[in-house]
Amino acid sequence: MPPTIANGKICYVEIPATDIERSAAFYHAVFGWNIRQRGDGHKAFDDGVGEVSGAWVQGRPPAAKPGLLVYVMVDNVEAAIKAVVANGGAIVQPIGADAPEITARFTDPAGNVIGLYQEPNQE
């Protein structure tokens, strides 16, 4: 299914990287993102549901201090934290800091701070 095309939708994200191959492997392993080559030969990604795409870019400093902060939705934040750490990331904000929201924050291999978000169980 093609992604939703609509006015106002966030559609593309550029993520600073020092080693594009390492960053691509990290996001694929942790979130299952589809990694692909763009027509110009650069490495790109599609998120886990095919709604947002993007690429890693060099020559930009990592977003090490949250200004604009992107959160990735996960089924289970605890499991995602384990995957982040196992693949070379580090946790910089543990679960519970945004309670009652279920979130955490991590740094990726380049040092970008990214958030994790788990939708609360619907009862």
Secondary structure, 3 states (H helix, E strand, C coil): CCCCCCCCCCCEEEEECCCHHHHHHHHHHHHCCEEEECCCCCEEEECCCCCCEEEEECCCCCCCCCCCCCEEEECCHHHHHHHHHHCCCEEEECCCCCCCCEEEEEECCCCCEEEEEECCCCC
